[in-house]
């Protein structure tokens, strides 16, 4: 539903105030949008890099595949995640998670009761899990920033396509109306003056 515009000086002042506010906010929104774009570019580059590292790590692990069969019963206990530690940072007003580290369970075991190269297999598997968890957090960052970019772009479009043009059009309409009213008032005053002068003339006669 279109906003009803009152054609008076108070409404004209309100519309000018709104226009000034929108034009003041718009550059800040544009700057925020650019921040999102820059951060998204950085994060997407990091995601690609981490995916490349993961592919290389999987290639390394595949060379150890025969050992995994020997360790399939005990290995899960040593690659179980106890917790993923996160930090938080602010990007253009959005709070996003920041990966710190992965903490694994550390069950006790006998060196003699475990297969050959057990420690190395555990280490390489944990490295792969570390990369996976870091990549997941990067993708969460990407999602949050993408939503921030989308909503900021929508607000910019609202300002540029509706609110600012709407204020300018309202100001134009009110200004034209007030000018017409002023011109009409001047015309009425002239007619009244002429009639008054005419009446005075005939009264004098």
C-alpha positions in Angstrom: 0.0 0.0 0.0 1.4 3.3 -1.1 2.3 5.9 1.7 -0.3 8.7 2.0 1.6 11.9 1.5 0.2 15.0 3.3 0.7 18.1 1.0 1.9 20.6 3.6 5.1 22.1 4.9 5.4 19.7 7.8 5.3 16.7 5.5 7.8 18.4 3.2 10.2 18.8 6.1 9.7 15.1 7.1 10.4 13.9 3.6 13.6 16.0 3.3 14.7 14.5 6.7 14.0 11.0 5.5 15.9 11.6 2.2 18.9 13.0 4.1 18.9 9.9 6.4 18.7 7.4 3.5 21.4 9.2 1.6 23.6 9.2 4.7 23.1 5.5 5.4 23.6 4.4 1.8 27.4 4.8 1.6 27.8 2.9 4.9 25.8 0.0 3.4 27.9 0.1 0.2 31.0 -0.1 2.3 29.6 -3.0 4.3 28.8 -4.8 1.0 32.4 -4.3 -0.1 33.7 -5.8 3.2 31.5 -8.9 2.7 32.8 -9.2 -0.9 36.5 -9.0 0.2 36.0 -11.4 3.1 34.2 -13.9 0.9 37.0 -13.8 -1.7 39.5 -14.6 1.1 37.5 -17.4 2.6 36.7 -19.0 -0.8 40.4 -19.0 -1.6 41.1 -20.6 1.8 38.4 -23.3 1.1 40.0 -24.1 -2.2 43.4 -24.4 -0.6 42.2 -26.6 2.2 40.4 -28.9 -0.3 43.7 -29.2 -2.2 45.5 -30.0 1.0 42.8 -32.6 1.9 43.2 -34.3 -1.5 46.9 -34.6 -1.0 46.4 -35.9 2.5 43.9 -38.5 1.2 46.5 -39.5 -1.4 49.1 -40.0 1.3 46.7 -42.0 3.5 45.7 -44.3 0.6 49.3 -45.5 0.6 48.7 -46.8 4.1 45.4 -48.5 3.3 46.7 -52.0 4.1 47.5 -50.9 7.6 44.1 -49.5 8.1 42.6 -53.0 7.8 44.9 -54.2 10.5 43.8 -51.3 12.8 40.1 -51.0 12.0 39.0 -52.2 15.5 41.3 -49.9 17.6 41.7 -46.9 15.3 38.3 -45.3 15.9 39.0 -44.8 19.6 42.1 -42.7 18.7 40.4 -40.5 16.1 37.3 -39.7 18.1 36.8 -36.0 18.5 36.4 -34.7 22.0 35.7 -31.1 20.9 36.4 -28.6 18.2 37.6 -25.3 19.7 36.3 -22.1 18.0 36.9 -18.4 18.4 34.7 -15.7 17.2 35.4 -12.5 15.2 33.4 -9.6 13.9 33.2 -9.0 10.2 31.2 -6.0 9.1 28.9 -6.3 12.1 28.5 -10.1 11.8 29.8 -12.5 14.4 31.4 -15.5 12.6 33.1 -18.6 14.0 36.9 -19.0 13.6 38.5 -22.4 13.7 41.2 -22.9 16.4 41.9 -26.6 16.9 40.5 -30.1 17.3 41.0 -32.0 20.5 40.9 -35.8 20.2 40.3 -38.5 22.8 43.6 -39.9 24.1 43.0 -43.5 25.3 45.9 -45.4 26.8 47.4 -48.2 24.8 50.2 -50.6 24.7 53.0 -50.0 22.2 53.5 -53.8 21.9 49.8 -54.5 21.5 49.3 -52.2 18.5 50.2 -52.9 14.9 53.3 -51.5 13.1 53.3 -47.8 12.4 50.1 -47.3 14.5 51.3 -43.8 15.7 51.9 -42.6 12.2 48.6 -43.8 10.9 46.8 -42.1 13.8 48.7 -38.9 13.2 47.9 -38.8 9.5 44.3 -39.6 10.1 44.0 -36.8 12.7 45.6 -34.4 10.3 42.9 -35.2 7.7 40.2 -34.7 10.3 41.8 -31.4 11.3 41.7 -30.2 7.7 38.1 -31.4 7.4 36.9 -29.6 10.5 38.7 -26.4 9.5 37.1 -26.5 6.0 33.7 -27.0 7.6 34.1 -23.9 9.7 35.3 -21.9 6.6 32.2 -23.0 4.8 30.1 -21.9 7.7 31.8 -18.5 7.5 31.1 -18.4 3.8 27.4 -19.1 4.5 27.1 -16.4 7.1 28.9 -13.8 5.0 26.9 -14.7 1.9 23.7 -14.1 3.9 25.0 -10.8 5.1 26.0 -9.8 1.6 22.5 -10.8 0.3 20.6 -8.9 3.0 22.8 -5.8 2.6 22.4 -5.9 -1.2 18.6 -6.1 -0.7 18.7 -3.1 1.6 20.8 -1.1 -0.8 18.3 -2.0 -3.6 15.4 -0.9 -1.3 17.1 2.5 -0.7 18.1 3.1 -4.3 15.0 1.8 -6.1 12.2 2.7 -3.7 12.9 4.8 -0.6 15.1 7.5 -2.0 13.2 7.9 -5.3 9.9 7.8 -3.3 11.1 10.6 -1.0 12.3 12.7 -4.0 9.0 12.2 -5.8 7.0 13.1 -2.6 9.2 16.3 -2.2 8.5 17.2 -5.8 4.7 16.7 -5.4 4.5 18.6 -2.2 6.7 21.5 -3.6 4.6 21.8 -6.7 1.4 21.7 -4.7 2.7 24.4 -2.3 3.9 26.5 -5.2 0.4 26.2 -6.8 -1.2 27.1 -3.5 1.0 30.1 -3.2 0.4 31.2 -6.7 -3.4 30.8 -6.2 -3.2 32.8 -3.0 -1.4 35.6 -4.8 -4.0 35.5 -7.5 -6.9 35.6 -5.0 -5.1 38.5 -3.2 -4.8 40.4 -6.5 -8.4 39.9 -7.3 -9.5 40.9 -3.8 -7.4 44.0 -4.0 -8.8 44.9 -7.4 -12.3 44.4 -6.2 -11.6 46.4 -3.1 -10.1 49.2 -5.2 -13.1 49.1 -7.5 -15.5 49.2 -4.6 -13.7 52.2 -3.1 -13.8 54.0 -6.5 -17.6 53.5 -6.8 -18.1 54.5 -3.2 -16.2 57.7 -3.8 -18.3 58.5 -6.9 
